[in-house]
Amino acid sequence: MQLPYAEPFKIKMVETIKKSTREEREQWIKDAKYNLFNIKSEQVFVDLLTDSGTGAMSDKQWSEMMLGDESYAGASSYYKMKKAIKDILGFEYFLPTHQGRAAENVLFSVLVKEGDIVPGNSHFDTTKGHIEFRKATANDCTIDEAFDTTIQHDFKGNINLEKLEKVLKENPAERIPMIIVTVTCNSSGGQPVSMQNMRDVKALAGKYGIRVVFDSARFAENAYFIKKREAGYADKSIKEIVKEMFTYADAMTMSSKKDAIVNMGGFIGFKDEDLFKQASVFGIIYEGFITYGGMSGRDMNALAQGLDEGTEFPFLESRVGQVAYLGQMLKDYGIPIQEPFGGHAIFVDAKRFLPHLPKEEFVAQTLAVELYIESGVRAVEIGAILADRDPVTRENRFPDLEFLRMAIPRRTYTNNHMDYIAASLKNVFDRRNEITKGVKIVKEAPIMRHFTVELER
Ligand SMILES: *Cc1c(COP(=O)(O)O)cnc(C)c1O
């Protein structure tokens, strides 16, 4: 008999979570104006809002916290982080930042100017935000297969090289400060980019003299998928694959709240000393001196240790395996989800779940509310509310895909929790025809409305 994968850790400390009644949850969600961001965490039983900063640190990471060097300049913690980034990712230079979007802010302050074009694969929302804030444009070159949840494709995060070359051909090189490759691609469902695609993008970029930057929050999960799915990598270690991946990048931005398994932190990696020096100026203004940049010494220590643990195969097998365990259960129940399963989350196709609801009634948000009421599981809408209004016409934008995202925190929940989540969604699925009304917006902010939007049933 094949042995099942099992978590390569045991539990040393626990945090109590509380169950609640359906009546309590109906009241709480009503008081929260049907916005899950307004729900208190103690009113949640299983929290799948995000996998960002919500993972569990190891005993070694907590030990490293005690060893943190809080010196303003030249702390040993800085050198620990520098060594981990050099050894594991291969970047000679780096700047710490307080999280991923801060890394984007510092790097883009050097690179992105008004009128620029930044091609990439479904840019993450903060990445796009930092590009558009500078009056530049993010150009999405993701392969078309990514946008059909029913198509099986091993690397739905891939960049379509023809789309990319068209952008490079039609614009002067000085208007294109970089190509951004997001590994894994969050916006298309936690989908990986193949090594071949990274190699091809780098070669094409080289032909036009353009730099490649990896948005790397989930680089280790991406490496895991390469090992499992791409020819020639089955016998390579995750660390070997990671090393090769980053040979195709000139720089990287990192939200360490994901694959480095810390609660807060980020950084920029550079191959080029000159770019590092230019970015250091902005790093100092926005984040802090270059040897701490928005992080405490203890947090840099935990991050360095987390980079090592996050790139170990047994951990990744259980992490991605747990997400797939949940995905397979949902699939067996006939619940429509994005396939293949993502590395960090399961994306439920809300339009196929509730086909009778009109899009104007915010289908994925309705599903998020129903799931919460059913069982206290908190997931998040990735759909029309998140898509906001068109900045010019002020009309609601309705994206092709309405997702309910269930992001799984690292090393935090057991497979019993996965069973609980699956049963909750199955119950909602069984009564889907009774869900005849969605939600409508009562109040909304002019931008990034999803955090504060007020809704009515
Ligand atoms: C989370 C994330 C970011 C932003 O990082 P924060 O730490 O949340 O600021 C950028 N890109 C990707 C792909 C991410 O997943």
The ligand as an ORCA input file, in Angstrom:
! r2SCAN-3c Opt
* xyz 0 1
  C       1.020     39.087     -1.364
  C       1.591     39.407     -2.673
  C       2.156     40.667     -2.938
  C       2.130     41.785     -1.920
  O       2.749     41.452     -0.753
  P       2.295     42.023      0.680
  O       3.246     41.360      1.612
  O       0.868     41.611      0.907
  O       2.452     43.487      0.649
  C       2.700     40.876     -4.189
  N       2.675     39.928     -5.135
  C       2.146     38.707     -4.927
  C       2.154     37.689     -6.005
  C       1.566     38.410     -3.692
  O       1.007     37.220     -3.498
*
